[in-house]
Amino acid sequence: MNINIRHAGIFKFKTNVTDQEKQAFFTALKNLEQLEGVQKMEISKQISTKNAFEYGFSMEFANDDVYEAYNIHPQHDAFVKNYWLKYVEDFMEIDTVQMNIL
C-alpha cells in the first residue's frame, strides 16, 4: 500500500470561460478539500513561461484506499462533470509517492 499519495495537476481554461465561471470553478475545486481523506490541498497560479498552463492544484492522501474513495466520491464526480469537463481545455495530472533514496 502506498503512503502519502500526491495528486497534482496543471491546466488551462477554455478561451471562452468568464471570470465568474473561473471563480465558480475554483470555489468548487476548493470545496473538494472538505472530502474525507483530502490533505494539504493547494490551488496555485502558474508563473512559468516554460509551458502554456495557467493554474495548478495539489492534494495529498494517506494511502491508495483513501485516494480511491476520493476518486469515486459523488462530490468529486460532480466536480469533474460540472466544472472540469466544461471549463478546462488542456491539462496534465500526475500521481506520485515519495521515493526513499538511500
N, CA, C and O atoms as a GROMACS GRO file, in nm:
protein
  408
    1MET      N    1   0.084  -0.119   0.000
    1MET     CA    2   0.000   0.000   0.000
    1MET      C    3   0.088   0.125   0.000
    1MET      O    4   0.178   0.137   0.083
    2ASN      N    5   0.063   0.216  -0.092
    2ASN     CA    6   0.140   0.340  -0.099
    2ASN      C    7   0.100   0.434   0.014
    2ASN      O    8  -0.015   0.436   0.057
    3ILE      N    9   0.194   0.511   0.059
    3ILE     CA   10   0.171   0.607   0.166
    3ILE      C   11   0.191   0.748   0.108
    3ILE      O   12   0.282   0.771   0.029
    4ASN      N   13   0.107   0.840   0.150
    4ASN     CA   14   0.115   0.980   0.109
    4ASN      C   15   0.118   0.998  -0.042
    4ASN      O   16   0.220   1.038  -0.099
    5ILE      N   17   0.010   0.969  -0.104
    5ILE     CA   18  -0.005   0.989  -0.247
    5ILE      C   19  -0.031   1.137  -0.273
    5ILE      O   20  -0.119   1.197  -0.211
    6ARG      N   21   0.046   1.196  -0.363
    6ARG     CA   22   0.024   1.335  -0.402
    6ARG      C   23  -0.040   1.335  -0.540
    6ARG      O   24   0.016   1.285  -0.637
    7HIS      N   25  -0.160   1.392  -0.546
    7HIS     CA   26  -0.235   1.406  -0.670
    7HIS      C   27  -0.224   1.552  -0.710
    7HIS      O   28  -0.265   1.640  -0.634
    8ALA      N   29  -0.169   1.579  -0.828
    8ALA     CA   30  -0.146   1.717  -0.869
    8ALA      C   31  -0.173   1.733  -1.018
    8ALA      O   32  -0.176   1.635  -1.093
    9GLY      N   33  -0.194   1.856  -1.057
    9GLY     CA   34  -0.214   1.883  -1.198
    9GLY      C   35  -0.195   2.029  -1.230
    9GLY      O   36  -0.200   2.115  -1.143
   10ILE      N   37  -0.173   2.054  -1.359
   10ILE     CA   38  -0.171   2.189  -1.411
   10ILE      C   39  -0.270   2.192  -1.527
   10ILE      O   40  -0.292   2.091  -1.594
   11PHE      N   41  -0.329   2.310  -1.550
   11PHE     CA   42  -0.434   2.316  -1.652
   11PHE      C   43  -0.451   2.458  -1.704
   11PHE      O   44  -0.400   2.554  -1.646
   12LYS      N   45  -0.525   2.468  -1.815
   12LYS     CA   46  -0.566   2.599  -1.864
   12LYS      C   47  -0.714   2.592  -1.901
   12LYS      O   48  -0.765   2.487  -1.941
   13PHE      N   49  -0.779   2.705  -1.886
   13PHE     CA   50  -0.921   2.715  -1.917
   13PHE      C   51  -0.944   2.731  -2.067
   13PHE      O   52  -0.855   2.775  -2.141
   14LYS      N   53  -1.063   2.694  -2.111
   14LYS     CA   54  -1.105   2.723  -2.247
   14LYS      C   55  -1.111   2.874  -2.263
   14LYS      O   56  -1.135   2.946  -2.166
   15THR      N   57  -1.089   2.923  -2.384
   15THR     CA   58  -1.080   3.068  -2.405
   15THR      C   59  -1.208   3.144  -2.376
   15THR      O   60  -1.203   3.263  -2.346
   16ASN      N   61  -1.323   3.078  -2.383
   16ASN     CA   62  -1.450   3.148  -2.361
   16ASN      C   63  -1.496   3.145  -2.215
   16ASN      O   64  -1.607   3.191  -2.188
   17VAL      N   65  -1.418   3.095  -2.122
   17VAL     CA   66  -1.457   3.088  -1.982
   17VAL      C   67  -1.445   3.227  -1.920
   17VAL      O   68  -1.340   3.291  -1.929
   18THR      N   69  -1.552   3.273  -1.858
   18THR     CA   70  -1.555   3.406  -1.797
   18THR      C   71  -1.488   3.406  -1.660
   18THR      O   72  -1.463   3.300  -1.602
   19ASP      N   73  -1.460   3.524  -1.609
   19ASP     CA   74  -1.402   3.536  -1.474
   19ASP      C   75  -1.498   3.479  -1.370
   19ASP      O   76  -1.455   3.416  -1.274
   20GLN      N   77  -1.627   3.501  -1.389
   20GLN     CA   78  -1.727   3.449  -1.295
   20GLN      C   79  -1.726   3.295  -1.297
   20GLN      O   80  -1.736   3.232  -1.192
   21GLU      N   81  -1.715   3.237  -1.414
   21GLU     CA   82  -1.709   3.090  -1.424
   21GLU      C   83  -1.581   3.036  -1.362
   21GLU      O   84  -1.582   2.930  -1.299
   22LYS      N   85  -1.471   3.108  -1.381
   22LYS     CA   86  -1.345   3.067  -1.318
   22LYS      C   87  -1.359   3.068  -1.166
   22LYS      O   88  -1.314   2.975  -1.098
   23GLN      N   89  -1.421   3.173  -1.112
   23GLN     CA   90  -1.440   3.180  -0.968
   23GLN      C   91  -1.526   3.065  -0.918
   23GLN      O   92  -1.495   3.007  -0.814
   24ALA      N   93  -1.631   3.032  -0.989
   24ALA     CA   94  -1.717   2.919  -0.951
   24ALA      C   95  -1.638   2.789  -0.957
   24ALA      O   96  -1.654   2.703  -0.869
   25PHE      N   97  -1.555   2.773  -1.057
   25PHE     CA   98  -1.469   2.656  -1.071
   25PHE      C   99  -1.376   2.643  -0.949
   25PHE      O  100  -1.368   2.537  -0.887
   26PHE      N  101  -1.306   2.753  -0.916
   26PHE     CA  102  -1.212   2.749  -0.804
   26PHE      C  103  -1.283   2.724  -0.671
   26PHE      O  104  -1.228   2.655  -0.584
   27THR      N  105  -1.401   2.777  -0.654
   27THR     CA  106  -1.479   2.750  -0.533
   27THR      C  107  -1.516   2.603  -0.524
   27THR      O  108  -1.503   2.542  -0.418
   28ALA      N  109  -1.561   2.546  -0.634
   28ALA     CA  110  -1.596   2.403  -0.636
   28ALA      C  111  -1.472   2.316  -0.614
   28ALA      O  112  -1.480   2.215  -0.544
   29LEU      N  113  -1.359   2.355  -0.672
   29LEU     CA  114  -1.234   2.281  -0.651
   29LEU      C  115  -1.194   2.287  -0.504
   29LEU      O  116  -1.158   2.185  -0.445
   30LYS      N  117  -1.198   2.405  -0.446
   30LYS     CA  118  -1.161   2.423  -0.305
   30LYS      C  119  -1.254   2.342  -0.214
   30LYS      O  120  -1.210   2.293  -0.110
   31ASN      N  121  -1.380   2.328  -0.251
   31ASN     CA  122  -1.475   2.251  -0.171
   31ASN      C  123  -1.440   2.102  -0.165
   31ASN      O  124  -1.484   2.032  -0.074
   32LEU      N  125  -1.360   2.054  -0.260
   32LEU     CA  126  -1.317   1.914  -0.256
   32LEU      C  127  -1.227   1.888  -0.135
   32LEU      O  128  -1.211   1.773  -0.092
   33GLU      N  129  -1.169   1.993  -0.082
   33GLU     CA  130  -1.083   1.982   0.036
   33GLU      C  131  -1.161   1.927   0.157
   33GLU      O  132  -1.102   1.870   0.248
   34GLN      N  133  -1.291   1.946   0.156
   34GLN     CA  134  -1.375   1.901   0.267
   34GLN      C  135  -1.403   1.751   0.265
   34GLN      O  136  -1.452   1.696   0.364
   35LEU      N  137  -1.371   1.684   0.154
   35LEU     CA  138  -1.396   1.540   0.146
   35LEU      C  139  -1.301   1.466   0.239
   35LEU      O  140  -1.184   1.502   0.255
   36GLU      N  141  -1.352   1.362   0.298
   36GLU     CA  142  -1.272   1.282   0.390
   36GLU      C  143  -1.147   1.230   0.320
   36GLU      O  144  -1.154   1.175   0.211
   37GLY      N  145  -1.033   1.250   0.384
   37GLY     CA  146  -0.908   1.197   0.333
   37GLY      C  147  -0.823   1.295   0.255
   37GLY      O  148  -0.705   1.269   0.232
   38VAL      N  149  -0.880   1.409   0.213
   38VAL     CA  150  -0.803   1.508   0.140
   38VAL      C  151  -0.716   1.586   0.238
   38VAL      O  152  -0.765   1.640   0.338
   39GLN      N  153  -0.587   1.590   0.210
   39GLN     CA  154  -0.491   1.660   0.296
   39GLN      C  155  -0.410   1.759   0.214
   39GLN      O  156  -0.389   1.739   0.095
   40LYS      N  157  -0.366   1.864   0.278
   40LYS     CA  158  -0.274   1.961   0.218
   40LYS      C  159  -0.315   2.005   0.077
   40LYS      O  160  -0.233   1.998  -0.015
   41MET      N  161  -0.435   2.047   0.060
   41MET     CA  162  -0.479   2.093  -0.071
   41MET      C  163  -0.426   2.232  -0.099
   41MET      O  164  -0.430   2.319  -0.012
   42GLU      N  165  -0.377   2.251  -0.221
   42GLU     CA  166  -0.329   2.382  -0.265
   42GLU      C  167  -0.380   2.409  -0.406
   42GLU      O  168  -0.384   2.319  -0.490
   43ILE      N  169  -0.420   2.533  -0.430
   43ILE     CA  170  -0.458   2.579  -0.564
   43ILE      C  171  -0.362   2.692  -0.596
   43ILE      O  172  -0.339   2.780  -0.514
   44SER      N  173  -0.305   2.689  -0.716
   44SER     CA  174  -0.200   2.785  -0.746
   44SER      C  175  -0.213   2.842  -0.887
   44SER      O  176  -0.280   2.785  -0.974
   45LYS      N  177  -0.148   2.955  -0.907
   45LYS     CA  178  -0.142   3.018  -1.039
   45LYS      C  179  -0.004   2.989  -1.097
   45LYS      O  180   0.098   3.006  -1.030
   46GLN      N  181  -0.003   2.945  -1.220
   46GLN     CA  182   0.122   2.912  -1.289
   46GLN      C  183   0.197   3.039  -1.325
   46GLN      O  184   0.138   3.133  -1.378
   47ILE      N  185   0.327   3.045  -1.296
   47ILE     CA  186   0.408   3.162  -1.330
   47ILE      C  187   0.519   3.129  -1.429
   47ILE      O  188   0.588   3.220  -1.476
   48SER      N  189   0.537   3.004  -1.460
   48SER     CA  190   0.643   2.964  -1.551
   48SER      C  191   0.608   3.001  -1.694
   48SER      O  192   0.492   2.990  -1.736
   49THR      N  193   0.706   3.046  -1.768
   49THR     CA  194   0.688   3.073  -1.911
   49THR      C  195   0.727   2.950  -1.994
   49THR      O  196   0.729   2.957  -2.117
   50LYS      N  197   0.758   2.840  -1.928
   50LYS     CA  198   0.804   2.719  -1.998
   50LYS      C  199   0.690   2.636  -2.054
   50LYS      O  200   0.714   2.540  -2.128
   51ASN      N  201   0.566   2.671  -2.021
   51ASN     CA  202   0.450   2.598  -2.074
   51ASN      C  203   0.331   2.692  -2.083
   51ASN      O  204   0.337   2.806  -2.038
   52ALA      N  205   0.223   2.643  -2.141
   52ALA     CA  206   0.105   2.727  -2.164
   52ALA      C  207  -0.003   2.709  -2.058
   52ALA      O  208  -0.112   2.766  -2.072
   53PHE      N  209   0.024   2.632  -1.954
   53PHE     CA  210  -0.076   2.611  -1.850
   53PHE      C  211  -0.089   2.736  -1.763
   53PHE      O  212   0.005   2.814  -1.751
   54GLU      N  213  -0.208   2.754  -1.704
   54GLU     CA  214  -0.238   2.876  -1.628
   54GLU      C  215  -0.243   2.855  -1.477
   54GLU      O  216  -0.200   2.942  -1.400
   55TYR      N  217  -0.294   2.740  -1.434
   55TYR     CA  218  -0.319   2.717  -1.292
   55TYR      C  219  -0.277   2.575  -1.253
   55TYR      O  220  -0.251   2.490  -1.339
   56GLY      N  221  -0.271   2.552  -1.124
   56GLY     CA  222  -0.237   2.419  -1.075
   56GLY      C  223  -0.312   2.387  -0.947
   56GLY      O  224  -0.373   2.474  -0.885
   57PHE      N  225  -0.305   2.262  -0.909
   57PHE     CA  226  -0.362   2.217  -0.783
   57PHE      C  227  -0.281   2.098  -0.734
   57PHE      O  228  -0.214   2.031  -0.812
   58SER      N  229  -0.287   2.074  -0.606
   58SER     CA  230  -0.229   1.953  -0.549
   58SER      C  231  -0.302   1.919  -0.420
   58SER      O  232  -0.356   2.006  -0.352
   59MET      N  233  -0.302   1.791  -0.389
   59MET     CA  234  -0.359   1.744  -0.264
   59MET      C  235  -0.292   1.612  -0.230
   59MET      O  236  -0.238   1.545  -0.317
   60GLU      N  237  -0.296   1.576  -0.104
   60GLU     CA  238  -0.234   1.452  -0.060
   60GLU      C  239  -0.338   1.360   0.003
   60GLU      O  240  -0.440   1.405   0.056
   61PHE      N  241  -0.308   1.232  -0.005
   61PHE     CA  242  -0.392   1.126   0.053
   61PHE      C  243  -0.302   1.029   0.127
   61PHE      O  244  -0.188   1.005   0.087
   62ALA      N  245  -0.353   0.974   0.236
   62ALA     CA  246  -0.272   0.888   0.322
   62ALA      C  247  -0.232   0.756   0.256
   62ALA      O  248  -0.125   0.702   0.284
   63ASN      N  249  -0.318   0.704   0.167
   63ASN     CA  250  -0.288   0.575   0.105
   63ASN      C  251  -0.378   0.551  -0.015
   63ASN      O  252  -0.464   0.633  -0.047
   64ASP      N  253  -0.358   0.439  -0.082
   64ASP     CA  254  -0.435   0.404  -0.202
   64ASP      C  255  -0.585   0.398  -0.176
   64ASP      O  256  -0.664   0.446  -0.256
   65ASP      N  257  -0.624   0.338  -0.065
   65ASP     CA  258  -0.766   0.322  -0.035
   65ASP      C  259  -0.836   0.458  -0.020
   65ASP      O  260  -0.947   0.477  -0.070
   66VAL      N  261  -0.772   0.549   0.050
   66VAL     CA  262  -0.828   0.682   0.070
   66VAL      C  263  -0.837   0.757  -0.063
   66VAL      O  264  -0.936   0.824  -0.091
   67TYR      N  265  -0.733   0.744  -0.144
   67TYR     CA  266  -0.733   0.810  -0.275
   67TYR      C  267  -0.841   0.752  -0.366
   67TYR      O  268  -0.909   0.826  -0.437
   68GLU      N  269  -0.857   0.622  -0.364
   68GLU     CA  270  -0.960   0.559  -0.446
   68GLU      C  271  -1.100   0.602  -0.401
   68GLU      O  272  -1.188   0.623  -0.485
   69ALA      N  273  -1.122   0.614  -0.270
   69ALA     CA  274  -1.251   0.660  -0.219
   69ALA      C  275  -1.280   0.802  -0.266
   69ALA      O  276  -1.394   0.835  -0.299
   70TYR      N  277  -1.179   0.886  -0.269
   70TYR     CA  278  -1.194   1.022  -0.320
   70TYR      C  279  -1.236   1.020  -0.467
   70TYR      O  280  -1.327   1.093  -0.508
   71ASN      N  281  -1.170   0.938  -0.546
   71ASN     CA  282  -1.196   0.933  -0.690
   71ASN      C  283  -1.338   0.891  -0.724
   71ASN      O  284  -1.392   0.931  -0.827
   72ILE      N  285  -1.401   0.811  -0.638
   72ILE     CA  286  -1.538   0.765  -0.667
   72ILE      C  287  -1.643   0.839  -0.585
   72ILE      O  288  -1.762   0.807  -0.593
   73HIS      N  289  -1.601   0.937  -0.507
   73HIS     CA  290  -1.695   1.013  -0.425
   73HIS      C  291  -1.789   1.094  -0.516
   73HIS      O  292  -1.743   1.152  -0.614
   74PRO      N  293  -1.919   1.098  -0.487
   74PRO     CA  294  -2.015   1.172  -0.571
   74PRO      C  295  -1.980   1.320  -0.588
   74PRO      O  296  -2.005   1.376  -0.695
   75GLN      N  297  -1.925   1.384  -0.486
   75GLN     CA  298  -1.890   1.526  -0.498
   75GLN      C  299  -1.774   1.546  -0.597
   75GLN      O  300  -1.774   1.641  -0.674
   76HIS      N  301  -1.677   1.455  -0.594
   76HIS     CA  302  -1.567   1.462  -0.690
   76HIS      C  303  -1.620   1.438  -0.832
   76HIS      O  304  -1.584   1.510  -0.925
   77ASP      N  305  -1.705   1.339  -0.846
   77ASP     CA  306  -1.765   1.308  -0.975
   77ASP      C  307  -1.843   1.428  -1.029
   77ASP      O  308  -1.834   1.460  -1.148
   78ALA      N  309  -1.919   1.494  -0.943
   78ALA     CA  310  -1.996   1.612  -0.984
   78ALA      C  311  -1.904   1.727  -1.026
   78ALA      O  312  -1.932   1.796  -1.124
   79PHE      N  313  -1.793   1.746  -0.955
   79PHE     CA  314  -1.697   1.850  -0.993
   79PHE      C  315  -1.642   1.823  -1.133
   79PHE      O  316  -1.636   1.914  -1.216
   80VAL      N  317  -1.603   1.700  -1.159
   80VAL     CA  318  -1.548   1.665  -1.290
   80VAL      C  319  -1.652   1.693  -1.400
   80VAL      O  320  -1.619   1.753  -1.502
   81LYS      N  321  -1.774   1.649  -1.379
   81LYS     CA  322  -1.878   1.665  -1.482
   81LYS      C  323  -1.924   1.809  -1.499
   81LYS      O  324  -1.944   1.855  -1.611
   82ASN      N  325  -1.940   1.882  -1.388
   82ASN     CA  326  -1.999   2.016  -1.393
   82ASN      C  327  -1.900   2.130  -1.411
   82ASN      O  328  -1.938   2.240  -1.450
   83TYR      N  329  -1.773   2.104  -1.383
   83TYR     CA  330  -1.673   2.211  -1.392
   83TYR      C  331  -1.554   2.172  -1.479
   83TYR      O  332  -1.524   2.240  -1.577
   84TRP      N  333  -1.488   2.062  -1.444
   84TRP     CA  334  -1.364   2.025  -1.513
   84TRP      C  335  -1.388   2.005  -1.662
   84TRP      O  336  -1.322   2.068  -1.745
   85LEU      N  337  -1.480   1.918  -1.696
   85LEU     CA  338  -1.505   1.889  -1.837
   85LEU      C  339  -1.563   2.009  -1.912
   85LEU      O  340  -1.541   2.024  -2.033
   86LYS      N  341  -1.635   2.094  -1.842
   86LYS     CA  342  -1.700   2.209  -1.903
   86LYS      C  343  -1.603   2.325  -1.928
   86LYS      O  344  -1.615   2.394  -2.030
   87TYR      N  345  -1.507   2.347  -1.837
   87TYR     CA  346  -1.424   2.467  -1.844
   87TYR      C  347  -1.277   2.445  -1.880
   87TYR      O  348  -1.212   2.538  -1.928
   88VAL      N  349  -1.225   2.327  -1.859
   88VAL     CA  350  -1.082   2.304  -1.880
   88VAL      C  351  -1.054   2.260  -2.023
   88VAL      O  352  -1.116   2.167  -2.075
   89GLU      N  353  -0.960   2.329  -2.086
   89GLU     CA  354  -0.922   2.298  -2.224
   89GLU      C  355  -0.812   2.193  -2.231
   89GLU      O  356  -0.822   2.098  -2.308
   90ASP      N  357  -0.708   2.212  -2.150
   90ASP     CA  358  -0.593   2.123  -2.155
   90ASP      C  359  -0.537   2.108  -2.013
   90ASP      O  360  -0.546   2.200  -1.932
   91PHE      N  361  -0.480   1.992  -1.986
   91PHE     CA  362  -0.428   1.968  -1.852
   91PHE      C  363  -0.327   1.855  -1.853
   91PHE      O  364  -0.315   1.780  -1.950
   92MET      N  365  -0.254   1.846  -1.744
   92MET     CA  366  -0.166   1.733  -1.718
   92MET      C  367  -0.179   1.701  -1.569
   92MET      O  368  -0.160   1.788  -1.484
   93GLU      N  369  -0.210   1.578  -1.538
   93GLU     CA  370  -0.220   1.534  -1.399
   93GLU      C  371  -0.110   1.433  -1.371
   93GLU      O  372  -0.061   1.364  -1.461
   94ILE      N  373  -0.072   1.427  -1.245
   94ILE     CA  374   0.031   1.333  -1.203
   94ILE      C  375   0.001   1.286  -1.062
   94ILE      O  376  -0.036   1.366  -0.975
   95ASP      N  377   0.016   1.159  -1.040
   95ASP     CA  378   0.000   1.100  -0.907
   95ASP      C  379   0.134   1.038  -0.868
   95ASP      O  380   0.188   0.954  -0.940
   96THR      N  381   0.187   1.081  -0.753
   96THR     CA  382   0.320   1.036  -0.714
   96THR      C  383   0.323   0.993  -0.568
   96THR      O  384   0.236   1.029  -0.488
   97VAL      N  385   0.425   0.916  -0.536
   97VAL     CA  386   0.458   0.882  -0.398
   97VAL      C  387   0.606   0.916  -0.379
   97VAL      O  388   0.685   0.910  -0.473
   98GLN      N  389   0.641   0.950  -0.258
   98GLN     CA  390   0.778   0.986  -0.229
   98GLN      C  391   0.869   0.866  -0.242
   98GLN      O  392   0.835   0.756  -0.200
   99MET      N  393   0.985   0.888  -0.302
   99MET     CA  394   1.087   0.783  -0.312
   99MET      C  395   1.180   0.795  -0.192
   99MET      O  396   1.216   0.906  -0.152
  100ASN      N  397   1.217   0.685  -0.137
  100ASN     CA  398   1.315   0.683  -0.028
  100ASN      C  399   1.450   0.642  -0.086
  100ASN      O  400   1.476   0.524  -0.108
  101ILE      N  401   1.534   0.740  -0.109
  101ILE     CA  402   1.665   0.718  -0.168
  101ILE      C  403   1.766   0.696  -0.057
  101ILE      O  404   1.780   0.778   0.033
  102LEU      N  405   1.834   0.587  -0.064
  102LEU     CA  406   1.936   0.555   0.039
  102LEU      C  407   2.072   0.607   0.000
  102LEU      O  408   2.168   0.590   0.074
   0.00000   0.00000   0.00000
